[in-house]
Amino acid sequence: MKKSTFYIVGKHAVTEALKNPNRRVVRVFLTEEAKNKINRENQHLNLLKNINIFFKNKKELDKYCSREGITHQGFVAEIEHLDKNNIKDFVFQNSDKKILI
């Protein structure tokens, strides 16, 4: 079953999604300037490796966030929803760790 996707916009949101190993980024829409910025600021991480990248101009990216009135900063990504863990799964996955309350 294919998971549903949604769009996130903005430099920090897209960069953090790319850094998250649990997050599946389907595709990224960037301006040329944004691509250069993400590569320059994260040189050691190679965040765009194995990612479908589409280059757009600012007006094309405005279509993804114009209704919400938010700024994309040249970064838009389509990502899948994360799996939701219930409390049983959490306890099972962390049963070998000491949790301080």
DSSP file (Angstrom, degrees, kcal/mol; ACC not computed):
  #  RESIDUE AA STRUCTURE BP1 BP2  ACC     N-H-->O    O-->H-N    N-H-->O    O-->H-N    TCO  KAPPA ALPHA  PHI   PSI    X-CA   Y-CA   Z-CA
    1    1 A M              0   0    0      0, 0.0     2,-0.3     0, 0.0     0, 0.0   0.000 360.0 360.0 360.0 130.7    0.0    0.0    0.0
    2    2 A K        -     0   0    0      1,-0.1     2,-0.1     0, 0.0     0, 0.0  -0.614 360.0-126.2 -81.8 135.8    1.4    3.4   -1.0
    3    3 A K        -     0   0    0     -2,-0.3     2,-0.1     1,-0.1    -1,-0.1  -0.444  26.4-107.4 -77.4 153.0    1.6    6.0    1.8
    4    4 A S        -     0   0    0     -2,-0.1    77,-1.6     1,-0.0     2,-0.3  -0.464  35.5-147.4 -77.3 154.8    0.0    9.4    1.3
    5    5 A T  E     -A   80   0A   0     75,-0.2     2,-0.3    -2,-0.1    75,-0.2  -0.772  14.6-174.3-120.6 164.2    2.2   12.4    0.7
    6    6 A F  E     -A   79   0A   0     73,-2.4    73,-2.9    -2,-0.3     2,-0.4  -0.955  25.5-107.7-150.2 167.6    2.2   16.0    1.5
    7    7 A Y  E     -A   78   0A   0     -2,-0.3     2,-0.3    71,-0.2    71,-0.2  -0.789  23.1-170.5-103.6 141.3    4.3   19.1    0.8
    8    8 A I  E     -A   77   0A   0     69,-2.5    69,-2.6    -2,-0.4     2,-0.3  -0.944  10.3-161.1-122.2 151.8    6.5   21.0    3.1
    9    9 A V  E     +A   76   0A   0     -2,-0.3     4,-0.2    67,-0.2    67,-0.2  -0.935  38.7  59.0-133.6 154.6    8.1   24.3    2.3
   10   10 A G  S  > S-     0   0    0     65,-2.3     4,-2.2    62,-0.9     5,-0.3  -0.003  78.1 -89.9 107.0 149.8   11.0   26.4    3.6
   11   11 A K  H  > S+     0   0    0      1,-0.2     4,-2.4     2,-0.2     5,-0.2   0.926 120.9  41.4 -57.8 -52.6   14.7   25.9    4.0
   12   12 A H  H  > S+     0   0    0      2,-0.2     4,-2.5     1,-0.2     5,-0.2   0.901 114.4  50.4 -69.5 -41.3   14.8   24.5    7.5
   13   13 A A  H  > S+     0   0    0     -4,-0.2     4,-1.8     2,-0.2    -1,-0.2   0.931 115.6  42.1 -62.8 -45.8   11.8   22.2    7.1
   14   14 A V  H  X S+     0   0    0     -4,-2.2     4,-2.1     2,-0.2    -2,-0.2   0.917 114.4  51.0 -68.7 -43.5   13.1   20.7    3.9
   15   15 A T  H  X S+     0   0    0     -4,-2.4     4,-1.6    -5,-0.3    -2,-0.2   0.925 111.6  47.2 -60.9 -45.4   16.7   20.4    5.1
   16   16 A E  H  X S+     0   0    0     -4,-2.5     4,-1.3     1,-0.2    -1,-0.2   0.861 109.6  53.6 -67.2 -35.0   15.6   18.6    8.3
   17   17 A A  H  < S+     0   0    0     -4,-1.8     6,-0.2    -5,-0.2    -1,-0.2   0.902 108.9  49.7 -63.9 -39.8   13.4   16.2    6.4
   18   18 A L  H  < S+     0   0    0     -4,-2.1    -2,-0.2     1,-0.2    -1,-0.2   0.825 111.1  49.7 -67.3 -31.2   16.3   15.3    4.2
   19   19 A K  H  < S+     0   0    0     -4,-1.6    -1,-0.2    -5,-0.2    -2,-0.2   0.733  89.5  94.1 -77.8 -23.0   18.5   14.7    7.3
   20   20 A N    ><  -     0   0    0     -4,-1.3     3,-1.2    -3,-0.2    -4,-0.0  -0.600  60.8-160.2 -78.1 114.2   15.9   12.5    9.0
   21   21 A P  T 3  S+     0   0    0      0, 0.0    -1,-0.2     0, 0.0    -4,-0.0   0.722  91.3  55.4 -67.9 -18.9   16.7    8.8    8.2
   22   22 A N  T 3  S+     0   0    0      2,-0.0     2,-0.5    -3,-0.0    61,-0.2   0.571  92.4  86.8 -86.2  -9.8   13.1    7.9    9.1
   23   23 A R    <   -     0   0    0     -3,-1.2     2,-0.7    -6,-0.2    58,-0.1  -0.783  67.8-148.1 -97.2 129.9   11.5   10.3    6.6
   24   24 A R        -     0   0    0     -2,-0.5    56,-2.2    56,-0.3     2,-0.7  -0.872   9.7-160.2 -98.0 114.7   11.0    9.3    3.0
   25   25 A V  E     -B   79   0A   0     -2,-0.7    27,-0.3    54,-0.2    54,-0.2  -0.854   5.4-170.5 -94.2 117.6   11.4   12.3    0.7
   26   26 A V  E     -     0   0A   0     52,-2.3    26,-0.5    -2,-0.7     2,-0.3   0.935  65.2 -20.3 -75.7 -48.9    9.6   11.6   -2.6
   27   27 A R  E     -Bc  78  52A   0     51,-1.3    51,-2.9    24,-0.1     2,-0.4  -0.987  56.3-140.6-159.7 157.3   10.9   14.6   -4.5
   28   28 A V  E     -Bc  77  53A   0     24,-2.9    26,-2.8    -2,-0.3     2,-0.5  -0.972   5.1-155.9-126.5 136.6   12.4   18.0   -4.0
   29   29 A F  E     +Bc  76  54A   0     47,-3.6    47,-2.0    -2,-0.4     2,-0.3  -0.962  27.8 166.5-111.3 122.4   11.7   21.2   -5.9
   30   30 A L  E     -Bc  75  55A   0     24,-2.2    26,-2.5    -2,-0.5     2,-0.2  -0.935  36.2-126.2-134.6 153.9   14.5   23.8   -5.7
   31   31 A T     >  -     0   0    0     43,-1.3     4,-2.2    -2,-0.3     5,-0.2  -0.598  40.3-109.2 -83.9 162.6   15.6   27.0   -7.3
   32   32 A E  H  > S+     0   0    0     24,-0.3     4,-2.1    -2,-0.2     5,-0.2   0.899 122.1  52.6 -59.3 -39.7   19.3   26.9   -8.5
   33   33 A E  H  > S+     0   0    0      1,-0.2     4,-2.1     2,-0.2    -1,-0.2   0.899 108.0  50.3 -63.0 -41.3   20.2   29.2   -5.7
   34   34 A A  H  > S+     0   0    0      2,-0.2     4,-2.7     1,-0.2     5,-0.2   0.888 108.5  52.8 -65.7 -39.1   18.6   26.9   -3.1
   35   35 A K  H  X S+     0   0    0     -4,-2.2     4,-2.1     1,-0.2     5,-0.2   0.930 110.3  47.3 -61.0 -45.6   20.4   23.9   -4.4
   36   36 A N  H  X S+     0   0    0     -4,-2.1     4,-2.3     1,-0.2    -1,-0.2   0.896 112.9  50.1 -62.1 -39.8   23.7   25.8   -4.1
   37   37 A K  H  X S+     0   0    0     -4,-2.1     4,-2.6     2,-0.2    -2,-0.2   0.924 110.6  47.3 -66.3 -45.5   22.8   26.9   -0.6
   38   38 A I  H  X S+     0   0    0     -4,-2.7     4,-1.1     1,-0.2     9,-0.2   0.879 115.1  46.8 -66.9 -36.4   21.9   23.4    0.6
   39   39 A N  H  < S+     0   0    0     -4,-2.1    -1,-0.2    -5,-0.2    -2,-0.2   0.892 114.2  47.5 -70.0 -39.0   25.0   21.9   -0.8
   40   40 A R  H >< S+     0   0    0     -4,-2.3     3,-0.7    -5,-0.2    -2,-0.2   0.905 115.7  43.2 -68.5 -42.3   27.3   24.6    0.6
   41   41 A E  H 3< S+     0   0    0     -4,-2.6    -1,-0.2     1,-0.2    -2,-0.2   0.660 124.8  33.9 -80.9 -16.1   25.8   24.4    4.1
   42   42 A N  T >X S+     0   0    0     -4,-1.1     3,-1.4    -5,-0.2     4,-1.2  -0.251  71.0 144.1-132.2  46.1   25.7   20.6    4.3
   43   43 A Q  T <4 S+     0   0    0     -3,-0.7     3,-0.3     1,-0.3    -1,-0.1   0.862  72.8  49.5 -56.4 -41.8   28.7   19.6    2.3
   44   44 A H  T 34 S+     0   0    0      1,-0.2    -1,-0.3    -3,-0.1    -2,-0.1   0.619 109.2  53.0 -77.0 -12.0   29.6   16.6    4.5
   45   45 A L  T <4 S-     0   0    0     -3,-1.4    -1,-0.2    -6,-0.1    -2,-0.2   0.730  82.2-150.6 -97.1 -24.4   26.1   15.2    4.4
   46   46 A N    ><  +     0   0    0     -4,-1.2     3,-1.5    -3,-0.3    -3,-0.1   0.950  23.0 178.7  51.6  55.5   25.4   15.0    0.7
   47   47 A L  T 3   +     0   0    0     -5,-0.5    -1,-0.1     1,-0.3    -8,-0.1   0.730  68.7  56.4 -63.8 -26.4   21.6   15.5    1.3
   48   48 A L  T >  S+     0   0    0    -13,-0.1     3,-1.4     2,-0.1    -1,-0.3   0.385  75.0 123.0 -92.7   5.6   20.5   15.4   -2.3
   49   49 A K  T <  S+     0   0    0     -3,-1.5     3,-0.1     1,-0.3     0, 0.0  -0.482  85.0   3.3 -68.1 134.1   22.0   12.1   -3.1
   50   50 A N  T 3  S+     0   0    0      1,-0.2     2,-0.4    -2,-0.2    -1,-0.3   0.746 102.6 125.8  62.2  27.4   19.4    9.6   -4.5
   51   51 A I    <   -     0   0    0     -3,-1.4     2,-0.7   -24,-0.0    -1,-0.2  -0.939  67.3-119.5-115.6 137.5   16.6   12.3   -4.4
   52   52 A N  E     -c   27   0A   0    -26,-0.5   -24,-2.9    -2,-0.4     2,-0.4  -0.667  38.6-168.1 -74.3 113.1   14.4   13.2   -7.3
   53   53 A I  E     -c   28   0A   0     -2,-0.7     2,-0.5   -26,-0.2   -24,-0.2  -0.894  12.5-171.9-111.6 133.5   15.2   16.9   -7.8
   54   54 A F  E     -c   29   0A   0    -26,-2.8   -24,-2.2    -2,-0.4     2,-0.5  -0.990  17.5-140.0-123.1 127.1   13.2   19.3  -10.0
   55   55 A F  E     +c   30   0A   0     -2,-0.5     2,-0.3   -26,-0.2   -24,-0.2  -0.745  29.7 167.6 -91.4 130.6   14.5   22.8  -10.6
   56   56 A K        -     0   0    0    -26,-2.5   -24,-0.3    -2,-0.5     2,-0.2  -0.888  32.7-115.6-133.6 161.5   11.9   25.5  -10.6
   57   57 A N     >  -     0   0    0     -2,-0.3     4,-1.9   -26,-0.1     3,-0.3  -0.509  41.5 -97.7 -91.7 172.3   11.9   29.3  -10.6
   58   58 A K  H  > S+     0   0    0      1,-0.2     4,-1.7     2,-0.2    16,-0.1   0.863 122.2  54.2 -60.8 -38.3   10.4   31.2   -7.7
   59   59 A K  H  > S+     0   0    0      1,-0.2     4,-0.6     2,-0.2    -1,-0.2   0.889 107.7  50.2 -64.7 -38.1    7.0   31.8   -9.4
   60   60 A E  H >4 S+     0   0    0     -3,-0.3     3,-0.8     1,-0.2     4,-0.3   0.895 111.1  48.8 -66.3 -38.8    6.6   28.1  -10.0
   61   61 A L  H >< S+     0   0    0     -4,-1.9     3,-1.5     1,-0.2     4,-0.5   0.786  97.2  70.7 -71.0 -26.8    7.3   27.3   -6.4
   62   62 A D  H >X S+     0   0    0     -4,-1.7     4,-1.2     1,-0.3     3,-1.1   0.796  86.3  68.4 -58.5 -27.9    4.8   30.0   -5.3
   63   63 A K  T << S+     0   0    0     -3,-0.8     4,-0.3    -4,-0.6    -1,-0.3   0.789  93.5  57.7 -62.9 -28.0    2.0   27.7   -6.5
   64   64 A Y  T <4 S+     0   0    0     -3,-1.5    -1,-0.2    -4,-0.3    -2,-0.2   0.693 124.1  16.7 -77.4 -18.5    2.8   25.3   -3.7
   65   65 A C  T <>>S+     0   0    0     -3,-1.1     5,-1.3    -4,-0.5     4,-0.9   0.272  87.3 107.3-140.1  14.9    2.3   27.7   -0.9
   66   66 A S  T  <5S+     0   0    0     -4,-1.2     3,-0.3     1,-0.2    -3,-0.1   0.866  81.9  52.5 -68.0 -35.5    0.4   30.8   -2.2
   67   67 A R  T  45S+     0   0    0     -4,-0.3    -1,-0.2     1,-0.2    -2,-0.1   0.856 110.2  47.7 -69.1 -33.8   -2.9   29.9   -0.4
   68   68 A E  T  45S-     0   0    0     -3,-0.1    -1,-0.2     2,-0.1    -2,-0.2   0.644 103.7-130.3 -82.3 -15.1   -1.3   29.5    3.0
   69   69 A G  T  <5 +     0   0    0     -4,-0.9     2,-0.3    -3,-0.3    -3,-0.2   0.817  60.0 135.5  71.3  30.5    0.6   32.8    2.7
   70   70 A I      < -     0   0    0     -5,-1.3     2,-0.4   -60,-0.0    -1,-0.2  -0.754  55.4-116.2-110.2 160.2    4.0   31.2    3.7
   71   71 A T        -     0   0    0     -2,-0.3   -62,-0.1     1,-0.1    -9,-0.0  -0.803  13.7-163.3-100.0 131.9    7.4   31.7    2.1
   72   72 A H    >   -     0   0    0     -2,-0.4     3,-2.2   -62,-0.1   -62,-0.9   0.705  17.4-150.4 -86.5 -20.9    9.1   28.8    0.4
   73   73 A Q  T 3  S-     0   0    0      1,-0.3   -42,-0.1   -63,-0.2     3,-0.1   0.676  71.7 -59.1  58.7  18.6   12.6   30.3    0.3
   74   74 A G  T 3  S+     0   0    0      1,-0.2   -43,-1.3   -16,-0.1     2,-0.4   0.512 117.7 107.3  90.4   5.9   13.3   28.3   -2.8
   75   75 A F  E <   + B   0  30A   0     -3,-2.2   -65,-2.3   -45,-0.2     2,-0.3  -0.976  32.1 156.1-125.2 123.1   12.7   24.9   -1.1
   76   76 A V  E     -AB   9  29A   0    -47,-2.0   -47,-3.6    -2,-0.4     2,-0.4  -0.988  13.8-176.1-140.5 137.1    9.6   22.6   -1.5
   77   77 A A  E     -AB   8  28A   0    -69,-2.6   -69,-2.5    -2,-0.3     2,-0.6  -0.995  21.7-143.4-136.4 142.4    9.6   18.9   -0.8
   78   78 A E  E     +AB   7  27A   0    -51,-2.9   -52,-2.3    -2,-0.4   -51,-1.3  -0.919  34.9 174.2 -99.7 123.6    7.0   16.2   -1.2
   79   79 A I  E     -AB   6  25A   0    -73,-2.9   -73,-2.4    -2,-0.6     2,-0.2  -0.889  29.3-115.7-131.5 158.7    7.3   13.7    1.7
   80   80 A E  E     -A    5   0A   0    -56,-2.2   -56,-0.3    -2,-0.3   -75,-0.2  -0.611  39.3 -99.6 -89.2 152.8    5.5   10.7    3.0
   81   81 A H        -     0   0    0    -77,-1.6     2,-0.1    -2,-0.2    -1,-0.1  -0.426  41.7-113.0 -66.0 145.5    3.8   10.6    6.4
   82   82 A L        -     0   0    0      1,-0.1     2,-0.2    -2,-0.1    -1,-0.1  -0.486  34.4 -99.3 -75.7 150.7    5.8    8.9    9.1
   83   83 A D        -     0   0    0    -61,-0.2     2,-0.5    -2,-0.1    -1,-0.1  -0.478  37.5-126.5 -66.3 140.7    4.5    5.6   10.6
   84   84 A K        -     0   0    0     -2,-0.2     2,-0.4    -3,-0.1    -1,-0.1  -0.806  20.3-152.5 -93.4 128.3    2.7    6.2   13.9
   85   85 A N        -     0   0    0     -2,-0.5     2,-0.2     4,-0.0     0, 0.0  -0.782   5.4-145.8 -96.0 141.1    4.0    4.1   16.8
   86   86 A N     >  -     0   0    0     -2,-0.4     4,-2.1     1,-0.1     5,-0.2  -0.500  34.7 -96.6 -95.3 176.3    1.7    3.2   19.6
   87   87 A I  H  > S+     0   0    0      1,-0.2     4,-2.5     2,-0.2     5,-0.2   0.841 122.6  56.1 -65.4 -34.4    2.9    2.9   23.2
   88   88 A K  H  > S+     0   0    0      2,-0.2     4,-2.5     1,-0.2    -1,-0.2   0.935 108.6  47.3 -62.8 -45.3    3.4   -0.9   23.0
   89   89 A D  H  > S+     0   0    0      2,-0.2     4,-2.6     1,-0.2    -2,-0.2   0.911 112.1  50.7 -61.1 -42.9    5.8   -0.5   20.0
   90   90 A F  H  X S+     0   0    0     -4,-2.1     4,-1.5     2,-0.2    -2,-0.2   0.929 111.9  46.0 -61.3 -46.9    7.7    2.2   21.8
   91   91 A V  H  < S+     0   0    0     -4,-2.5     4,-0.2     1,-0.2    -1,-0.2   0.917 114.0  49.2 -64.1 -43.2    8.2    0.2   24.9
   92   92 A F  H >< S+     0   0    0     -4,-2.5     3,-1.0     1,-0.2     4,-0.2   0.917 112.0  47.6 -62.5 -44.1    9.2   -2.9   22.9
   93   93 A Q  H 3< S+     0   0    0     -4,-2.6    -1,-0.2     1,-0.2     3,-0.2   0.766 121.3  37.0 -68.7 -25.3   11.7   -0.9   20.9
   94   94 A N  T >< S+     0   0    0     -4,-1.5     3,-1.5    -5,-0.2    -1,-0.2   0.148  79.5 112.6-113.4  18.5   13.2    0.7   23.9
   95   95 A S  T <  S+     0   0    0     -3,-1.0    -1,-0.1     1,-0.3    -2,-0.1   0.766  78.2  52.5 -65.8 -24.5   13.0   -2.2   26.4
   96   96 A D  T 3  S+     0   0    0     -4,-0.2     2,-0.3    -3,-0.2    -1,-0.3   0.507  97.9  83.1 -88.5  -3.2   16.8   -2.5   26.6
   97   97 A K  S <  S-     0   0    0     -3,-1.5     2,-0.6     2,-0.0    -3,-0.0  -0.744  80.1-123.7-101.3 147.7   17.3    1.2   27.4
   98   98 A K        -     0   0    0     -2,-0.3     2,-0.6     2,-0.0    -2,-0.1  -0.801  26.8-160.1 -88.0 123.7   17.0    2.8   30.8
   99   99 A I        -     0   0    0     -2,-0.6     2,-0.4    -4,-0.1    -5,-0.0  -0.923   2.6-152.8-109.5 121.2   14.4    5.5   30.7
  100  100 A L              0   0    0     -2,-0.6    -2,-0.0     1,-0.1     0, 0.0  -0.767 360.0 360.0 -93.6 134.7   14.6    8.1   33.4
  101  101 A I              0   0    0     -2,-0.4    -1,-0.1     0, 0.0    -2,-0.0   0.372 360.0 360.0-114.2 360.0   11.5    9.9   34.4
